[in-house]
Amino acid sequence: MTNAELFDISGQTVLVTGGARGIGLMIAEGLLRAGATVLVSTRKADAAQEAQRELSQYGEVHAIAADISTEEGCRELAEQVKNHTDHLDGLVNNAGATWGATFDEFPPSAWDKVLGVNVKTPFVLAQLLRPLLEAGAGTAPSRIINIGSIDGLAVPNYENYSYSASKAAVHHMTRHMASTLAPSILVNAIAPGPFPTKMMKWAIDEHGDEMSRANPLGRLGRPEDAVGLVTFLLAPASSFITGTTIPLDGGLTSTMSVAMHDPTNSQN
């Protein structure tokens, strides 16, 4: 196999949930540019129509409106996917929800909503779409890529308790699913750091410069960063990798240090 073939995903069929905006839209566009057929899901019909218009210039795309926060919506999405294809080479579980509130004001409903969308939905979709993923595992394994977060690797600066807990759960669920679905389906997770998305807009607007300075690479994530890693995890080059979570954060979590008392400045 040549070096080019190691990273070739042309001809693959991939579903990206939450593919109408943010990192999901970045991934969908990048996969289309690489020659894949891409199905994207989004909650609202108008968003699906807009995604279809925007992404169709890059390749074959099918945008589907389905509210996958419910089991019924997951089943509806699975049925619509089956109407478009008889197999899947990849499932990118990107759709998610977040919630911010102080510890004392954090509502129980925030746990139900966020853990439902971020943890339950990816698992249910993997169950429902497993036959299509198994059908795509011909000469090479199909892939499931779960989008986690660095908030599931380290304590966030923001009070988003159910979100950070859900992403830590996604990382561990990835390992558990990988052990069950191998060897025909490889399951890995990506833990993005700050990217310029709608979800992060308020934080970037208020602390963007500070966030860039705190990163070892001195910047936020770019679309090509997300596309590059997802492409690798879909491509033959990653065929010996499963059950891992890869930080996509410019080294932020892997090089972070703990604030320690400086003994040279101690007062005795």
N, C-alpha and C positions, 0 to 999 in steps of 0.2 A: 504494500500500500504506500503510495507516495505521500509526501508531506501535505500536499493540497487535499488529497482524499481523506486524510485524517481529520480535517476540519470542514469537510463538505457536508452540508445539510440540505442541499438542493433536492427537491422531490419529496421531502418529508411533509407530513401533515401534522400540524401542531395546534392544540387548543390553548389559548391564553385567556384566563378569566380576568375580569377587570381590565380588559384590553382597550378601553376607550379613552383612558387618560393615564397620566402619571407614568410610572415605570412600566406598567403593562402596555401602554401605547408605544413607548420607546422600544420595548422588546418586540412587539408585533411588527412594527415598521422594519426593524433590523432583520427579523427572520424572513420577511417578504423580500427584502433586498438581497438576501442570501439564497433565494430561490425556493423557499418553502411555501407550501399552501397553509394559510393561517386562518383559524376560526377564532374569533374573539367574542367574549360575552360581556354584557354590561346590563345594568339593572333597568334602564329606561329605554323605551323605543326610540325616542329622538336622539339619544346618545348613540345608539346602535346605527341609526341612519347616518349620522355625522361621521362615525368611525368608518363606515362602509365607503362613504364618499372620499374621506381623507386618505384611507389606506389603499384603496383600489388602484391608485396610480403606481403602486410599487409591486403589485402582483395579485395573485388570486386570493381573495379574502372573503370570508363570510361572517358578517356581524350578526349576533343573535341577542335578542333582548330576553333576559330571564332573571328573576329575583332569586339568586341562589342562597339567600339568607334563610330560606325555608327548604325543607326536604322536598316539597312539591315542586319548587322552583328548580332544584337540582335535577329532579327527574325530567322536568320539562326540557332543561338544557341538554341532558343526555339524549333524549329522544330527537331533539332538533339536530344534534351533532350526527346521530345515526342517519338522518335524512340526507346529510351532505357527504358522508364518507363511510366506508366499511371498515376502516382501521384508523388508529392514531399512532404516530411515532412518538408523540410527546404530549404531555399535559403540564402546563405551567400554572400552578395554583397561586395566582397573584392577587385576586380580589380580597379585600380586607376592610376592617373597620377599626376606628380608634375612639377613645373617649378620654377627656382630660377634666379633672376636678381635684380639689384638695382632698387629703386623706379623710377628714371629718365629713366632707360633703359628697364623697364618692358613692353613687347610688348602686344598690343591688342590680338594677336593670342594666347597668353598664357591663356587668359580668355576663349576663345572659346574652346580650347583643354581641359583644366583642368576641367572647369565646365561641359563640355559635358560628359566626362568620369566619373567624380566623382559624379555628381548630376543627370544629365539626364539619363544616362545609368541604374543606379539602379532602377529609377522610371519606365522606359520603360520595363525593365525585369520583374519587379513586375507586371505590367499590362499584359504582354504576358504570364507569368507563373501562373497568378492567378488561371486559371481553374485547373491546376495540383495541386496547393497548396490547393485549395478548395476540390479537390478530396482526398487529403491526410488528410483532417480534419475530420476524422471519430469520434473516441471516444475522441480525443484530438485535440486542435488547431494546425495547422501548424505554422511554424515560418519563419519570415524574419529577418535576422541579418545584419544590415548595418555597415560596418567598417568605422568609422569616424577617429578622431585623436585628441590628446590633443592640436594640433595647432588650432582646432576649439573651444577650451575652453579657451585658454589663448593666449596672443600675443607671437608668436614664436621669437626665437633669430635670425632666418634666414629670408631673404627677399623672401618669397614665397607667395606673396599676393593672387594670385588666388587659391592656394592650401588651405591656412588657411580659406579663405572665403568659399570655396567649402565644407570643412568639417563642418564648422558651419552650412551651409545649409543642409548638410546631417543629422545633429542632429535634426534640426527643421523639416525637411521632415519626419523623423522617427516618430515624434509625430503626424504629420498630417496624415500620412499613418495609424498609429495605430488606430486613432479615426475612420477612414473609414472602415478598414478591420476587426476590432473586430466584433464578438467574434471568428470567425472561423480561423483568422490568427493573430498571435501576432507579433508585429513589435518592435524590440529594436535595439539599436546601441551600439557599443563598441568603445571607444576612446583610442587606444593604445598610449603609450609613446614610448621611444626609444627601439627598438628591433634590433638585429643583422641581418639586411636585406640588399639587394643590394641597395635599395633606401637610406638607412641610412649609407652605408659603408663609404662614404667620411667624414661624420660628426663623426662617431665612430673612424675612423682612426686618425683624427686630435684632437678630443676632448673626446674620450671614457672615459678616467680616470676622467676627469672633470665632465662629465655627470653622471658617477656612484657616485661620491662624492656628487653631488647636489641632488641625489635621497634619500629620507628618508630611503629606504631599502638598499642603497649603492650598487646597481647593475642595469644592464639593464634587459629588459624582456627576458624570456626564453620560448621555445616552449610550455612547459607544462602550462605556465601562460595563453597563448592564447587558448590552447586546453581546459583547465579547464573551462574557462568562456563560450566559445562557447558551450561546452557540457551541461553546466548548462542551458543556454538559449534555447537549443533544448529539454531538458529533462522535464519530468512532474514536477520537483521541481520548475520550473519557470512559471507554468501555470497561476499564478495570477499577472504576470508582463507584461506590454506592454507600449510602448511609452516612454521608458526611455533610457538615454545614460549613460553607465557605464565606467568611466575612468579605464584604465588598465595600470597604470603608476607607481605603487609602492607608491602612495600617493603624487606624484610630484605636481599635480595641486591642490589637496585638502588641502595641507599643506603649499603651497607657501605663502610667506610673502611679504609685500610691504616695500621697502626701505624707511625709515623715517629719518628725521633729528633728531639727538640725542641732546636734549636740554642740557644735562649735559656737552656737548663739545662746546656749543655755545660761540662765541666771542662777547662780548658787548662793 
